[in-house]
Amino acid sequence: MGAVPQREARGGAAGDGRGPRRGLPGLAHPLSCRHDRVEARAEAEGRRIPEAVARAQPGLGGRAAGAPGARAGELGVVTRLSGLLLFVAVTAASAEPSAGIRGAVRDETGLALPGVTVELDRPDGGLSRSTPTDAAGAYEIAGLPSGRYRIAFRLPSFATCVKAVSLEAGATATVDAVLQVALTADVLVTSRRTFRNLTDLDEPMGGLLGLASASSEGIVAARLIEERPAYRAGETLEAVPGVVVSQHSGEGKANQYYVRGFNLDHGTDLATFVAGVPVNMPTHAHGQGYSDNNFLIPELVSGVQFQKGTYSAEEGDFSAAGSINVNYLNALDRPLIKLEGGENAFGRVLLAASSTLGTGRVLYALEGYHSDGPWENPDDYRRINGVLRYSRGNQQNGLSLTAMGYSGRWRSTDQVPARAVRSGALGRFGAIDATDRGRTHRYSLSLEWRKSTGLGLTQVKAYAIDYGLDLLSDFTYFLNDPVNGDQFEQTDDRTVLGASLTQRFLTRWFGRDTESVVGLQGRRDDIPVLGLYHTRAGKRRETVREDAVDQTSGAVFFQTSIQWTSRLRTIAGVRDDIYGFDVRGRDAADSGRRTASLASPKLSVILGPWKSTELYANWGLGFHSNDARGAVQTRDPRTGAAVDRVDPIVRARGAELGLRTLAFRRYETTVAFWGLDIASELVFVGDAGRTEPSRPSRRLGVEWSNVFGPKPWLTLDADLAYSRARFRDRDPAGDRVPGAVEGVASAGVTINDLGRWSGSARLRYFGPRPLVEDDSVRSRASTTLNARASWRMARRYRLSLDGFNLTDAKVSDLDYYYRSRLPGEPAEGVADVHTHPLESRSFRLSLTATF
């Protein structure tokens, strides 16, 4: 990997950017220099310049100054001398040597960037020149008048870099540029620095100004993630402002996600991607959009891109609330071994390294993990995780092949009724059914290919996933079956194939710079086994439902960004999705085929920047898909009662007003006022153990994010989010959305390489939620504190201590309110809060060695 070039000083060439002053040979230059010396001496002698000049010229000193002839002679000499000086000045000006500019353009890994458009213009509009960089990333523009210029470097998928430069006559200035990956570029990543300095652009392109299309999108640098204490791998997503990650079962199960007023269950309406591969699973055995990120390896993360809302034409299913893209490195600087240990039988080992293979690089990593947690029925969560990636080329012309494999198994402590804990019948970390458990696997192979031509940038992605889940749960205990209990098993076994083709190109419309993207996306899920079974102690007693499902989806999209003026940019796009469902069940009443399609227009207007501040207005339509089984079924598989089919695709409508400013030094703040309507809310149903479509809803909210870097080694951040969620229809039950989070706040301090020390401290506030429609039952708010301290023992060794829930708060990670039945309780059961507690205070120690 090439050395990362240092940033060029702004507005100048190498050195001080000034060449030697030149004049006409033998005349103008010596005379002008002599005049400078004479004027300086004359200043000391009382400003007698004509007399001094006369003494300086040959043949002018033989007459007395006071004689008439002398005066007349002096007048003639002065006249001739003035004419000579005027002639010299005009001749010198007309013959002023031209200036030039040259340099090289590279990415942050040091690789040359060919095909970069270098645009040079004068502020007064009197001159404009452009040229592309060659195969070595070099450029040169000659024959320029001296003066001040603005130089811009443009390349698709990279942030435009703008610099100011002063050119001196006869001099050639050197102005190099390092282009950072643009916000929307999902590209090959070759070092942690790819996202680290994205906000460090020359004025006026500071921060994400000129890049972001909304105030609610951004990038989290790898250096901040690296020092962030994370109890579970999925908490990497909490680096995104306003996102909360929790758990209500065993650690091997997908996390519970909260964002923008949504209790997203296990991922619905939050699209997640790791290394360019989608994580969400449609028509899933446990819940629509199930997103299991336990295979994520934080040490390989190069950066996290995120956007919220329905405003991007490139984002489709499950992205109504937002989307998060976790990028992986292509190569490590040095091999590493990491050993971790801690309370509750926690242990983890990670081996990762890179090597050269032909013209490319290979990254390989292997992780082993075990944890029991604080539970009376130990989790015994075991996982093995691996990554193998080959990459070559750069962001414009490159290829990557990535293989990922994950396998995990665990025992579950699901949410328990609060009444059992209050009575003392159950400990805070106890379980009702000790036979709940799960196992899962995920193996994937993905390809990304990029080619830059005169037509623009072509990107091809393809992926294949083999996925499986076998999950045993019990949420209602003895409500439905007083004898054998209510435990149930959910199985999911599928193969996923997907691909996308994207073309980005630069054009000029109406005389304005335009960047456009057009693309195709497709995905097919073949699910031969999608089962729901009634079990007792893990053994099947009855098949409730068993289906085979084929689900196919495709999309075409177009989006264009037009720079109308230096302070007005618009982004308009449209997306059209089509779905096909084929469900083959044991019951013909729950089988069938169905298709659906939906068009989703988008529009964004960006004003600015003014004084390093930008304003955003966004609007767009989006959607999420529903479970294919619900789209075709006409009979309840449990009771046999007739049911209505649900809409295969649910419309979402979003709007946002936002602001982003870097007006204050080293401080960036964003504010977003947003609204989102969903045509059908998805809510958790306890006795079914899954989410089901419900009533239409509306959410209104505000988000405020702040990042302050007073020192190179110190970063402070604080995020606040508040939302109001209501059902939009009238119902006597009430208008509150159960589980909708109202307020979230987080704050942190991160230290990077302060001598031998690094670390981070994170405070998170998780606000109360209504648990029923009439708001008569609410969850409690919680505040947690986590921290990490790292010490570099030697050049190659690093020791870290992580502390979780440092205040040992006795709060819950998740709360639901529904009816369940314990032995001896009434047949109709008892409505109660069911809670999953936050893990008690614990510590973990890790040793990292690099070679």
QUIKA-V727449 format. One record per residue. RES is the residue in three letters. SS is DSSP state (H for helix, E for strand, - for the rest). D_CENTER is the distance of its C-alpha to the mean C-alpha in Angstrom with 2 decimals. Layout:
# QUIKA-V727449
RES;SS;D_CENTER  RES;SS;D_CENTER
This chain:
# QUIKA-V727449
MET;-;24.06  GLY;-;25.17  ALA;-;25.21  VAL;-;22.48  PRO;-;24.34  GLN;-;24.65  ARG;-;23.73  GLU;-;26.75  ALA;-;28.47  ARG;-;27.89  GLY;-;30.58  GLY;-;32.90  ALA;-;33.99  ALA;-;34.90  GLY;-;37.15  ASP;-;38.06  GLY;-;37.61  ARG;-;41.32  GLY;-;44.01  PRO;-;47.79  ARG;-;49.63  ARG;-;52.05  GLY;-;55.13  LEU;-;58.04  PRO;-;59.68  GLY;-;62.74  LEU;-;62.79  ALA;H;59.77  HIS;H;57.86  PRO;H;60.97  LEU;H;62.24  SER;H;59.03  CYS;H;58.76  ARG;H;62.47  HIS;H;61.97  ASP;H;59.20  ARG;H;61.57  VAL;H;64.48  GLU;H;62.56  ALA;H;61.39  ARG;H;64.99  ALA;H;66.34  GLU;H;64.09  ALA;H;65.89  GLU;-;69.30  GLY;-;69.10  ARG;-;67.46  ARG;-;70.56  ILE;H;68.45  PRO;H;71.10  GLU;H;73.61  ALA;H;71.15  VAL;H;70.13  ALA;H;73.78  ARG;H;74.42  ALA;H;71.49  GLN;-;72.88  PRO;-;75.80  GLY;-;79.16  LEU;-;78.18  GLY;-;79.74  GLY;-;83.52  ARG;-;84.30  ALA;-;84.60  ALA;-;82.01  GLY;-;84.53  ALA;-;86.75  PRO;H;86.60  GLY;H;86.34  ALA;H;83.67  ARG;H;81.81  ALA;H;82.18  GLY;H;81.11  GLU;H;78.14  LEU;H;77.19  GLY;H;77.42  VAL;H;75.44  VAL;H;72.74  THR;H;72.64  ARG;H;72.41  LEU;H;69.80  SER;H;67.68  GLY;H;67.89  LEU;H;66.97  LEU;H;63.93  LEU;H;62.84  PHE;H;63.31  VAL;H;61.35  ALA;H;58.46  VAL;H;58.30  THR;H;58.65  ALA;H;55.98  ALA;H;53.54  SER;H;54.21  ALA;-;53.86  GLU;-;50.70  PRO;-;48.77  SER;-;45.47  ALA;E;42.12  GLY;E;39.21  ILE;E;35.63  ARG;E;33.97  GLY;E;31.05  ALA;E;28.44  VAL;E;24.78  ARG;E;22.51  ASP;E;18.93  GLU;-;17.72  THR;-;19.37  GLY;-;22.64  LEU;-;23.05  ALA;E;24.91  LEU;-;23.41  PRO;-;26.20  GLY;-;26.32  VAL;-;24.57  THR;E;26.34  VAL;E;27.83  GLU;E;29.16  LEU;E;31.76  ASP;E;33.40  ARG;-;35.59  PRO;-;34.75  ASP;-;38.06  GLY;-;37.19  GLY;-;40.21  LEU;-;38.60  SER;E;35.64  ARG;E;35.07  SER;E;32.40  THR;E;32.18  PRO;E;29.83  THR;-;29.13  ASP;-;31.17  ALA;-;30.44  ALA;-;30.22  GLY;-;27.74  ALA;E;30.70  TYR;E;32.04  GLU;E;35.13  ILE;E;36.58  ALA;E;40.25  GLY;E;42.97  LEU;E;41.21  PRO;-;43.10  SER;-;42.31  GLY;E;40.14  ARG;E;36.62  TYR;E;33.90  ARG;E;30.28  ILE;E;28.47  ALA;E;25.22  PHE;E;23.38  ARG;E;21.64  LEU;-;20.16  PRO;-;18.12  SER;-;14.46  PHE;E;14.87  ALA;-;14.82  THR;-;18.44  CYS;E;20.22  VAL;E;23.34  LYS;E;26.14  ALA;E;29.67  VAL;E;32.65  SER;E;36.43  LEU;E;38.74  GLU;-;42.28  ALA;-;45.17  GLY;-;45.81  ALA;-;42.66  THR;E;39.68  ALA;E;36.45  THR;E;33.69  VAL;-;30.13  ASP;-;27.43  ALA;E;23.76  VAL;E;20.58  LEU;E;17.85  GLN;-;14.18  VAL;E;11.78  ALA;-;10.93  LEU;-;7.73  THR;-;8.88  ALA;-;10.13  ASP;-;9.61  VAL;-;12.19  LEU;-;14.32  VAL;-;13.29  THR;-;16.37  SER;-;15.72  ARG;-;13.65  ARG;H;14.28  THR;H;12.14  PHE;H;9.28  ARG;H;11.84  ASN;-;13.63  LEU;-;11.45  THR;-;12.85  ASP;-;16.28  LEU;-;17.69  ASP;-;21.34  GLU;-;22.56  PRO;-;22.18  MET;-;18.67  GLY;-;17.45  GLY;-;13.98  LEU;-;11.94  LEU;-;15.38  GLY;-;16.34  LEU;-;12.91  ALA;-;11.13  SER;-;13.10  ALA;-;12.76  SER;-;12.68  SER;-;10.51  GLU;-;7.28  GLY;E;5.46  ILE;E;4.05  VAL;E;5.95  ALA;E;8.70  ALA;H;10.52  ARG;H;13.65  LEU;H;12.69  ILE;H;11.81  GLU;H;14.98  GLU;-;17.22  ARG;-;15.95  PRO;-;18.77  ALA;-;17.86  TYR;-;20.78  ARG;-;19.23  ALA;H;16.54  GLY;H;14.75  GLU;H;14.40  THR;H;11.46  LEU;H;9.59  GLU;H;11.52  ALA;H;9.39  VAL;-;7.63  PRO;-;10.51  GLY;-;13.21  VAL;-;12.51  VAL;E;15.63  VAL;E;16.37  SER;E;20.11  GLN;-;22.82  HIS;-;26.15  SER;-;27.68  GLY;-;27.77  GLU;-;24.82  GLY;-;24.70  LYS;-;23.94  ALA;-;20.51  ASN;-;19.11  GLN;E;19.55  TYR;E;16.58  TYR;E;16.89  VAL;E;14.85  ARG;-;16.33  GLY;-;19.82  PHE;E;19.51  ASN;E;20.89  LEU;-;19.01  ASP;-;21.37  HIS;-;19.72  GLY;-;16.90  THR;-;18.47  ASP;-;16.42  LEU;E;13.04  ALA;E;11.96  THR;E;10.42  PHE;E;10.28  VAL;E;11.13  ALA;-;12.09  GLY;-;12.02  VAL;E;14.42  PRO;E;14.38  VAL;-;15.30  ASN;-;16.89  MET;E;20.64  PRO;-;22.70  THR;-;26.31  HIS;-;25.80  ALA;-;28.74  HIS;-;27.28  GLY;-;24.96  GLN;-;23.31  GLY;-;19.70  TYR;E;20.19  SER;-;17.03  ASP;-;18.22  ASN;-;15.68  ASN;-;18.56  PHE;-;18.43  LEU;-;15.22  ILE;-;16.31  PRO;H;14.38  GLU;H;16.33  LEU;H;14.96  VAL;E;11.24  SER;E;10.31  GLY;E;6.75  VAL;E;3.69  GLN;E;0.91  PHE;E;3.41  GLN;E;6.88  LYS;E;10.25  GLY;-;13.67  THR;-;15.63  TYR;-;15.17  SER;-;13.72  ALA;-;16.42  GLU;-;14.34  GLU;-;13.29  GLY;-;16.32  ASP;-;17.65  PHE;-;16.27  SER;-;13.54  ALA;-;15.84  ALA;-;14.29  GLY;E;10.64  SER;E;8.39  ILE;E;5.88  ASN;E;5.61  VAL;E;6.90  ASN;E;8.47  TYR;E;12.02  LEU;-;14.34  ASN;-;17.21  ALA;-;19.62  LEU;-;20.46  ASP;-;22.49  ARG;-;25.03  PRO;-;25.90  LEU;E;25.36  ILE;E;27.09  LYS;E;25.91  LEU;E;28.33  GLU;E;27.65  GLY;E;30.17  GLY;E;30.72  GLU;-;32.48  ASN;-;32.90  ALA;-;33.35  PHE;E;29.80  GLY;E;29.42  ARG;E;26.78  VAL;E;27.13  LEU;E;24.63  LEU;E;25.85  ALA;E;23.62  ALA;E;24.70  SER;E;24.54  SER;E;27.45  THR;E;28.54  LEU;E;29.75  GLY;-;31.45  THR;-;29.20  GLY;E;26.00  ARG;E;24.38  VAL;E;24.26  LEU;E;21.96  TYR;E;23.44  ALA;E;22.76  LEU;E;24.77  GLU;E;24.28  GLY;E;27.00  TYR;E;26.61  HIS;E;29.06  SER;E;29.24  ASP;-;31.84  GLY;-;30.28  PRO;-;32.77  TRP;-;34.17  GLU;-;37.92  ASN;-;37.23  PRO;-;35.01  ASP;-;31.79  ASP;-;32.71  TYR;E;29.19  ARG;E;29.22  ARG;E;26.57  ILE;E;26.38  ASN;E;23.26  GLY;E;23.05  VAL;E;20.95  LEU;E;22.65  ARG;E;20.95  TYR;E;22.84  SER;E;21.41  ARG;E;23.19  GLY;E;22.88  ASN;-;20.00  GLN;-;17.17  GLN;-;19.95  ASN;-;22.44  GLY;E;21.44  LEU;E;21.50  SER;E;19.93  LEU;E;21.48  THR;E;19.93  ALA;E;21.98  MET;E;20.85  GLY;E;23.36  TYR;E;23.44  SER;E;26.45  GLY;E;27.03  ARG;E;29.86  TRP;E;30.55  ARG;E;32.86  SER;-;31.67  THR;-;32.55  ASP;-;31.60  GLN;-;31.81  VAL;E;35.43  PRO;E;37.68  ALA;H;38.00  ARG;H;41.77  ALA;H;42.17  VAL;H;40.59  ARG;H;42.61  SER;-;45.82  GLY;-;45.29  ALA;-;45.53  LEU;-;42.06  GLY;-;40.28  ARG;-;36.91  PHE;-;35.34  GLY;-;37.80  ALA;-;37.49  ILE;-;39.67  ASP;-;39.48  ALA;-;39.14  THR;-;38.95  ASP;-;35.48  ARG;E;33.27  GLY;E;30.81  ARG;E;29.83  THR;E;27.09  HIS;E;25.98  ARG;E;23.29  TYR;E;23.89  SER;E;21.88  LEU;E;22.34  SER;E;19.95  LEU;E;20.43  GLU;E;18.52  TRP;E;20.78  ARG;E;20.34  LYS;E;23.26  SER;E;23.64  THR;E;26.93  GLY;-;28.70  LEU;-;27.43  GLY;E;23.75  LEU;E;21.04  THR;E;21.55  GLN;E;19.10  VAL;E;20.41  LYS;E;18.77  ALA;E;20.89  TYR;E;20.79  ALA;E;23.40  ILE;E;23.11  ASP;E;26.02  TYR;E;25.40  GLY;E;27.79  LEU;E;28.22  ASP;E;31.45  LEU;E;31.17  LEU;E;34.09  SER;E;33.74  ASP;-;36.22  PHE;-;35.31  THR;-;38.72  TYR;E;41.13  PHE;-;44.54  LEU;-;44.03  ASN;-;44.38  ASP;-;46.56  PRO;-;48.66  VAL;-;50.14  ASN;-;47.42  GLY;-;44.37  ASP;-;41.24  GLN;-;39.09  PHE;E;37.32  GLU;E;35.58  GLN;E;32.70  THR;E;32.19  ASP;E;29.69  ASP;E;30.19  ARG;E;28.41  THR;E;27.44  VAL;E;24.47  LEU;E;24.46  GLY;E;21.89  ALA;E;21.27  SER;E;19.77  LEU;E;21.04  THR;E;19.27  GLN;E;21.09  ARG;E;19.79  PHE;E;22.60  LEU;E;23.72  THR;E;26.81  ARG;E;28.77  TRP;E;29.71  PHE;-;32.38  GLY;-;32.24  ARG;E;28.58  ASP;E;25.65  THR;E;23.63  GLU;E;20.61  SER;E;20.67  VAL;E;19.20  VAL;E;21.22  GLY;E;20.53  LEU;E;22.00  GLN;E;20.56  GLY;E;22.78  ARG;E;22.96  ARG;E;25.99  ASP;E;26.41  ASP;E;29.90  ILE;E;30.77  PRO;E;34.41  VAL;E;34.44  LEU;E;32.90  GLY;E;35.24  LEU;E;36.11  TYR;E;39.11  HIS;E;41.18  THR;E;41.69  ARG;E;43.65  ALA;-;42.68  GLY;-;40.43  LYS;E;43.19  ARG;E;43.05  ARG;E;45.74  GLU;E;44.78  THR;E;42.46  VAL;E;40.98  ARG;E;39.02  GLU;E;38.20  ASP;E;36.60  ALA;E;35.46  VAL;E;32.70  ASP;E;31.50  GLN;E;28.53  THR;E;27.51  SER;E;24.94  GLY;E;24.27  ALA;E;22.58  VAL;E;23.03  PHE;E;20.95  PHE;E;21.37  GLN;E;19.49  THR;E;20.72  SER;E;19.85  ILE;E;23.04  GLN;E;23.57  TRP;E;26.81  THR;E;27.45  SER;-;25.89  ARG;-;24.74  LEU;E;24.23  ARG;E;21.62  THR;E;21.39  ILE;E;19.17  ALA;E;21.13  GLY;E;20.58  VAL;E;22.05  ARG;E;21.38  ASP;E;24.19  ASP;E;23.89  ILE;E;26.90  TYR;E;27.58  GLY;E;30.58  PHE;E;31.69  ASP;E;34.62  VAL;E;35.64  ARG;E;38.71  GLY;E;39.87  ARG;-;43.07  ASP;-;44.02  ALA;H;44.51  ALA;H;43.72  ASP;H;40.13  SER;-;39.75  GLY;E;39.10  ARG;E;36.97  ARG;E;34.91  THR;E;32.71  ALA;E;30.52  SER;E;28.53  LEU;E;26.58  ALA;E;25.55  SER;E;22.63  PRO;E;22.74  LYS;E;20.06  LEU;E;20.63  SER;E;18.90  VAL;E;20.86  ILE;E;19.59  LEU;E;22.27  GLY;E;22.43  PRO;E;21.78  TRP;E;24.83  LYS;-;25.17  SER;-;21.47  THR;E;20.67  GLU;E;19.20  LEU;E;19.88  TYR;E;18.24  ALA;E;19.99  ASN;E;18.38  TRP;E;20.18  GLY;E;19.80  LEU;E;21.21  GLY;E;19.48  PHE;E;20.78  HIS;E;20.79  SER;E;23.46  ASN;-;26.12  ASP;-;27.81  ALA;H;30.17  ARG;H;33.00  GLY;H;32.97  ALA;H;33.04  VAL;H;36.38  GLN;-;38.14  THR;-;41.25  ARG;E;42.50  ASP;-;41.16  PRO;-;41.43  ARG;-;42.49  THR;-;45.07  GLY;-;45.98  ALA;-;45.62  ALA;E;44.58  VAL;-;41.00  ASP;-;39.24  ARG;-;36.59  VAL;-;33.12  ASP;-;31.20  PRO;-;29.11  ILE;E;26.35  VAL;E;25.56  ARG;E;24.68  ALA;E;22.00  ARG;E;22.20  GLY;E;19.79  ALA;E;20.09  GLU;E;18.54  LEU;E;19.75  GLY;E;17.66  LEU;E;18.00  ARG;E;16.14  THR;E;18.47  LEU;-;18.99  ALA;-;22.73  PHE;-;23.37  ARG;-;23.20  ARG;-;20.33  TYR;E;19.08  GLU;E;16.20  THR;E;16.33  THR;E;14.97  VAL;E;17.05  ALA;E;16.72  PHE;E;19.74  TRP;E;19.06  GLY;E;21.17  LEU;E;20.87  ASP;E;23.87  ILE;E;24.08  ALA;-;27.33  SER;-;27.64  GLU;-;26.10  LEU;E;25.67  VAL;E;27.47  PHE;E;28.42  VAL;E;32.09  GLY;-;33.49  ASP;-;36.50  ALA;-;34.67  GLY;-;31.73  ARG;E;29.20  THR;E;27.51  GLU;E;29.63  PRO;E;29.33  SER;-;30.73  ARG;-;31.24  PRO;-;29.25  SER;E;27.16  ARG;E;25.69  ARG;E;23.13  LEU;E;22.97  GLY;E;20.84  VAL;E;19.53  GLU;E;16.51  TRP;E;16.82  SER;E;14.33  ASN;E;15.78  VAL;E;15.21  PHE;E;18.44  GLY;E;19.31  PRO;E;23.13  LYS;E;23.63  PRO;-;21.94  TRP;-;22.07  LEU;E;21.17  THR;E;18.09  LEU;E;18.62  ASP;E;16.23  ALA;E;17.24  ASP;E;15.78  LEU;E;18.19  ALA;E;18.01  TYR;E;21.11  SER;E;21.91  ARG;E;25.17  ALA;E;25.51  ARG;E;28.80  PHE;E;30.43  ARG;-;31.72  ASP;-;34.98  ARG;-;38.07  ASP;-;38.96  PRO;-;41.40  ALA;-;39.05  GLY;-;36.78  ASP;-;33.60  ARG;E;31.11  VAL;-;28.30  PRO;-;28.81  GLY;-;25.98  ALA;-;23.93  VAL;E;22.41  GLU;-;23.59  GLY;E;22.17  VAL;E;19.43  ALA;E;19.19  SER;E;17.81  ALA;E;18.69  GLY;E;18.49  VAL;E;19.92  THR;E;18.73  ILE;E;21.24  ASN;E;20.69  ASP;E;23.89  LEU;E;26.46  GLY;-;29.33  ARG;-;29.12  TRP;E;27.00  SER;E;23.37  GLY;E;22.09  SER;E;20.26  ALA;E;21.51  ARG;E;19.62  LEU;E;21.35  ARG;E;20.25  TYR;E;22.27  PHE;E;22.24  GLY;-;24.53  PRO;-;27.39  ARG;E;27.23  PRO;E;30.10  LEU;-;31.24  VAL;-;33.74  GLU;-;34.10  ASP;-;36.70  ASP;-;34.72  SER;-;37.72  VAL;-;35.74  ARG;E;32.61  SER;-;30.53  ARG;-;30.57  ALA;-;27.84  SER;E;26.64  THR;E;25.53  THR;E;24.46  LEU;E;24.19  ASN;E;22.74  ALA;E;23.04  ARG;E;22.98  ALA;E;25.36  SER;E;25.44  TRP;E;28.40  ARG;E;28.77  MET;E;32.24  ALA;E;32.80  ARG;-;31.04  ARG;-;29.93  TYR;E;29.82  ARG;E;27.58  LEU;E;28.49  SER;E;26.15  LEU;E;27.12  ASP;E;24.86  GLY;E;26.26  PHE;E;25.17  ASN;-;26.63  LEU;-;28.66  THR;-;30.69  ASP;-;31.57  ALA;-;30.88  LYS;-;32.66  VAL;-;30.13  SER;E;28.63  ASP;E;25.25  LEU;E;26.05  ASP;E;29.05  TYR;E;30.65  TYR;E;34.02  TYR;E;36.23  ARG;E;39.66  SER;E;40.60  ARG;E;43.89  LEU;-;45.02  PRO;-;48.48  GLY;-;51.26  GLU;-;49.30  PRO;-;50.39  ALA;-;49.84  GLU;-;47.58  GLY;-;45.28  VAL;E;43.81  ALA;E;40.83  ASP;E;38.80  VAL;E;35.45  HIS;E;33.94  THR;E;31.65  HIS;E;29.67  PRO;E;29.94  LEU;-;27.41  GLU;-;28.29  SER;-;30.78  ARG;-;30.30  SER;E;29.74  PHE;E;29.11  ARG;E;27.84  LEU;E;28.80  SER;E;27.20  LEU;E;28.49  THR;E;26.43  ALA;E;28.45  THR;E;27.38  PHE;-;29.86
